Amino acid sequence: MNTYAIVVTWSDEDGVWIAEAPDLDPCAAHGPTPEAAVAELRVAMQAWLAVARESGLPIPPARYRPGTAAAE
């Protein structure tokens, strides 16, 4: 799980920090600080991966790199 990229941005609309894992779409979380958003995202990522494993769905490789388009 530590190899997946995490993108953190500020949302003016919501007034919170948003953390996303682009390779695990949709997997995002928010918090009042960047650190809190990332901590919540790590919980969401664990849940995302657990559900995929339990459902027999493929686990996507870590391919996204910030500053580039997601790998196709």
N, CA, C and O atoms as a DFTB+ gen file, in Angstrom:
288 C
 N C O
     1  1       0.828      -1.201       0.000
     2  2       0.000       0.000       0.000
     3  2       0.860       1.248       0.000
     4  3       0.416       2.286      -0.490
     5  1       2.057       1.190       0.523
     6  2       2.902       2.368       0.598
     7  2       3.422       2.822      -0.752
     8  3       3.985       3.912      -0.855
     9  1       3.247       2.009      -1.800
    10  2       3.752       2.397      -3.105
    11  2       2.759       3.215      -3.916
    12  3       3.130       3.772      -4.950
    13  1       1.525       3.302      -3.484
    14  2       0.532       4.083      -4.219
    15  2       0.734       5.573      -3.982
    16  3       0.951       6.016      -2.854
    17  1       0.658       6.341      -5.074
    18  2       0.782       7.783      -4.980
    19  2      -0.423       8.360      -4.244
    20  3      -1.537       7.846      -4.345
    21  1      -0.178       9.427      -3.509
    22  2      -1.232      10.161      -2.815
    23  2      -1.142      11.610      -3.253
    24  3      -0.078      12.226      -3.191
    25  1      -2.259      12.143      -3.693
    26  2      -2.333      13.535      -4.129
    27  2      -3.195      14.292      -3.126
    28  3      -4.320      13.888      -2.831
    29  1      -2.660      15.389      -2.607
    30  2      -3.382      16.187      -1.609
    31  2      -3.613      17.583      -2.169
    32  3      -2.679      18.245      -2.621
    33  1      -4.862      18.021      -2.135
    34  2      -5.213      19.356      -2.624
    35  2      -6.186      20.014      -1.659
    36  3      -6.872      19.343      -0.889
    37  1      -6.231      21.336      -1.716
    38  2      -7.163      22.111      -0.915
    39  2      -8.445      22.308      -1.700
    40  3      -8.393      22.602      -2.894
    41  1      -9.593      22.153      -1.060
    42  2     -10.889      22.396      -1.696
    43  2     -11.496      23.666      -1.126
    44  3     -11.953      23.681       0.017
    45  1     -11.501      24.734      -1.917
    46  2     -12.151      25.971      -1.482
    47  2     -13.644      25.748      -1.260
    48  3     -14.233      26.287      -0.322
    49  1     -14.243      24.949      -2.133
    50  2     -15.681      24.691      -2.058
    51  2     -16.079      24.033      -0.735
    52  3     -17.089      24.393      -0.131
    53  1     -15.267      23.058      -0.293
    54  2     -15.595      22.314       0.919
    55  2     -14.869      22.826       2.155
    56  3     -15.267      22.516       3.278
    57  1     -13.805      23.610       1.961
    58  2     -13.037      24.128       3.090
    59  2     -12.249      23.064       3.823
    60  3     -12.043      23.158       5.033
    61  1     -11.801      22.037       3.084
    62  2     -11.017      20.938       3.675
    63  2      -9.921      20.522       2.705
    64  3      -9.942      20.875       1.526
    65  1      -8.966      19.763       3.227
    66  2      -7.946      19.141       2.400
    67  2      -8.487      17.822       1.887
    68  3      -9.123      17.076       2.631
    69  1      -8.238      17.529       0.615
    70  2      -8.680      16.294      -0.021
    71  2      -7.440      15.473      -0.362
    72  3      -6.503      15.984      -0.977
    73  1      -7.434      14.216       0.032
    74  2      -6.359      13.292      -0.325
    75  2      -6.956      12.202      -1.201
    76  3      -8.002      11.639      -0.878
    77  1      -6.285      11.905      -2.314
    78  2      -6.773      10.906      -3.252
    79  2      -5.666       9.927      -3.609
    80  3      -4.488      10.286      -3.621
    81  1      -6.050       8.690      -3.901
    82  2      -5.136       7.678      -4.421
    83  2      -5.580       7.390      -5.856
    84  3      -6.471       6.567      -6.066
    85  1      -4.975       8.054      -6.846
    86  2      -5.450       7.942      -8.227
    87  2      -5.496       6.518      -8.776
    88  3      -6.349       6.212      -9.608
    89  1      -4.604       5.650      -8.332
    90  2      -4.609       4.274      -8.839
    91  2      -5.761       3.450      -8.272
    92  3      -6.089       2.396      -8.817
    93  1      -6.369       3.906      -7.205
    94  2      -7.466       3.168      -6.562
    95  2      -8.768       3.943      -6.717
    96  3      -9.458       4.224      -5.737
    97  1      -9.089       4.279      -7.944
    98  2     -10.268       5.101      -8.222
    99  2     -11.544       4.313      -7.994
   100  3     -11.645       3.212      -8.535
   101  1     -12.513       4.778      -7.249
   102  2     -12.496       6.013      -6.474
   103  2     -12.017       5.744      -5.041
   104  3     -12.574       4.895      -4.344
   105  1     -11.007       6.456      -4.620
   106  2     -10.527       6.325      -3.248
   107  2     -10.007       7.685      -2.810
   108  3      -8.954       8.139      -3.257
   109  1     -10.765       8.325      -1.930
   110  2     -10.407       9.669      -1.472
   111  2     -10.905       9.861      -0.046
   112  3     -11.777       9.137       0.434
   113  1     -10.328      10.849       0.611
   114  2     -10.742      11.200       1.970
   115  2     -10.434      12.676       2.179
   116  3      -9.759      13.301       1.361
   117  1     -10.932      13.225       3.276
   118  2     -10.671      14.643       3.536
   119  2     -10.377      14.860       5.009
   120  3     -10.624      13.994       5.848
   121  1      -9.843      16.034       5.302
   122  2      -9.542      16.378       6.682
   123  2      -9.215      17.854       6.815
   124  3      -9.038      18.539       5.807
   125  1      -9.130      18.357       8.042
   126  2      -8.859      19.778       8.270
   127  2      -7.409      20.169       8.002
   128  3      -7.104      21.352       7.855
   129  1      -6.508      19.178       7.936
   130  2      -5.109      19.427       7.617
   131  2      -4.681      18.399       6.570
   132  3      -5.332      17.365       6.420
   133  1      -3.598      18.671       5.848
   134  2      -3.126      17.667       4.890
   135  2      -2.810      16.336       5.565
   136  3      -3.107      15.272       5.022
   137  1      -2.211      16.399       6.741
   138  2      -1.863      15.177       7.468
   139  2      -3.094      14.371       7.859
   140  3      -3.097      13.144       7.764
   141  1      -4.128      15.058       8.295
   142  2      -5.371      14.371       8.670
   143  2      -6.025      13.737       7.445
   144  3      -6.545      12.624       7.523
   145  1      -6.000      14.439       6.321
   146  2      -6.589      13.893       5.097
   147  2      -5.837      12.637       4.663
   148  3      -6.462      11.656       4.260
   149  1      -4.513      12.653       4.740
   150  2      -3.715      11.485       4.363
   151  2      -3.975      10.328       5.327
   152  3      -4.082       9.178       4.899
   153  1      -4.076      10.621       6.613
   154  2      -4.360       9.562       7.588
   155  2      -5.700       8.897       7.291
   156  3      -5.819       7.674       7.356
   157  1      -6.701       9.701       6.968
   158  2      -8.018       9.147       6.628
   159  2      -7.949       8.366       5.318
   160  3      -8.595       7.329       5.170
   161  1      -7.162       8.873       4.373
   162  2      -7.030       8.166       3.099
   163  2      -6.383       6.805       3.297
   164  3      -6.784       5.835       2.654
   165  1      -5.400       6.714       4.165
   166  2      -4.747       5.413       4.410
   167  2      -5.763       4.386       4.923
   168  3      -5.694       3.214       4.553
   169  1      -6.691       4.810       5.761
   170  2      -7.760       3.921       6.228
   171  2      -8.639       3.517       5.046
   172  3      -8.993       2.347       4.895
   173  1      -8.986       4.494       4.210
   174  2      -9.831       4.208       3.046
   175  2      -9.125       3.275       2.063
   176  3      -9.760       2.400       1.474
   177  1      -7.818       3.458       1.884
   178  2      -7.056       2.595       0.982
   179  2      -7.046       1.152       1.483
   180  3      -7.204       0.218       0.697
   181  1      -6.863       0.973       2.780
   182  2      -6.890      -0.386       3.343
   183  2      -8.245      -1.037       3.096
   184  3      -8.320      -2.212       2.739
   185  1      -9.314      -0.270       3.286
   186  2     -10.658      -0.800       3.058
   187  2     -10.874      -1.115       1.578
   188  3     -11.437      -2.156       1.241
   189  1     -10.431      -0.224       0.702
   190  2     -10.572      -0.408      -0.740
   191  2      -9.897      -1.708      -1.155
   192  3     -10.487      -2.524      -1.864
   193  1      -8.655      -1.896      -0.710
   194  2      -7.899      -3.101      -1.068
   195  2      -8.523      -4.360      -0.467
   196  3      -8.550      -5.404      -1.118
   197  1      -9.019      -4.274       0.752
   198  2      -9.654      -5.433       1.398
   199  2     -10.901      -5.866       0.630
   200  3     -11.113      -7.058       0.409
   201  1     -11.716      -4.908       0.227
   202  2     -12.939      -5.226      -0.520
   203  2     -12.582      -5.836      -1.874
   204  3     -13.210      -6.802      -2.306
   205  1     -11.578      -5.277      -2.542
   206  2     -11.165      -5.829      -3.836
   207  2     -10.693      -7.276      -3.678
   208  3     -11.058      -8.143      -4.472
   209  1      -9.886      -7.529      -2.657
   210  2      -9.398      -8.902      -2.432
   211  2     -10.555      -9.856      -2.123
   212  3     -10.635     -10.950      -2.683
   213  1     -11.447      -9.428      -1.226
   214  2     -12.584     -10.273      -0.834
   215  2     -13.511     -10.556      -2.006
   216  3     -14.135     -11.615      -2.072
   217  1     -13.599      -9.602      -2.933
   218  2     -14.496      -9.740      -4.086
   219  2     -13.815     -10.416      -5.270
   220  3     -14.450     -10.674      -6.292
   221  1     -12.522     -10.700      -5.131
   222  2     -11.790     -11.324      -6.227
   223  2     -11.478     -10.368      -7.364
   224  3     -11.205     -10.800      -8.484
   225  1     -11.517      -9.084      -7.087
   226  2     -11.218      -8.083      -8.118
   227  2      -9.713      -7.872      -8.212
   228  3      -8.994      -8.066      -7.231
   229  1      -9.234      -7.475      -9.390
   230  2      -7.794      -7.264      -9.530
   231  2      -7.323      -6.054      -8.713
   232  3      -8.036      -5.060      -8.575
   233  1      -6.124      -6.167      -8.186
   234  2      -5.502      -5.064      -7.456
   235  2      -4.652      -4.299      -8.469
   236  3      -3.713      -4.865      -9.030
   237  1      -4.962      -3.032      -8.714
   238  2      -4.197      -2.301      -9.719
   239  2      -2.758      -2.051      -9.268
   240  3      -2.499      -1.845      -8.083
   241  1      -1.832      -2.072     -10.215
   242  2      -0.453      -1.751      -9.857
   243  2      -0.327      -0.259      -9.549
   244  3      -1.134       0.551     -10.006
   245  1       0.681       0.085      -8.781
   246  2       0.959       1.491      -8.496
   247  2       1.665       2.073      -9.713
   248  3       2.839       1.792      -9.956
   249  1       0.932       2.897     -10.484
   250  2       1.497       3.432     -11.719
   251  2       1.471       4.945     -11.792
   252  3       2.274       5.538     -12.512
   253  1       0.572       5.579     -11.068
   254  2       0.425       7.027     -11.153
   255  2       1.655       7.725     -10.583
   256  3       2.182       7.319      -9.547
   257  1       2.104       8.762     -11.253
   258  2       3.190       9.610     -10.772
   259  2       2.723      11.043     -10.874
   260  3       2.334      11.481     -11.957
   261  1       2.746      11.797      -9.774
   262  2       2.316      13.203      -9.816
   263  2       3.048      13.960     -10.930
   264  3       4.233      13.746     -11.184
   265  1       2.313      14.833     -11.568
   266  2       2.889      15.634     -12.631
   267  2       2.794      14.980     -13.993
   268  3       3.234      15.548     -14.993
   269  1       2.219      13.783     -14.037
   270  2       2.028      13.081     -15.306
   271  2       0.604      12.580     -15.366
   272  3      -0.079      12.496     -14.345
   273  1       0.170      12.255     -16.532
   274  2      -1.153      11.641     -16.658
   275  2      -1.069      10.227     -16.115
   276  3      -0.013       9.597     -16.167
   277  1      -2.161       9.739     -15.603
   278  2      -2.189       8.366     -15.100
   279  2      -1.829       7.423     -16.245
   280  3      -2.242       7.629     -17.386
   281  1      -1.073       6.411     -15.932
   282  2      -0.653       5.452     -16.959
   283  2      -1.866       4.735     -17.527
   284  3      -2.830       4.457     -16.814
   285  1      -1.808       4.446     -18.786
   286  2      -2.935       3.775     -19.437
   287  2      -2.717       2.295     -19.517
   288  3      -3.568       1.573     -20.036
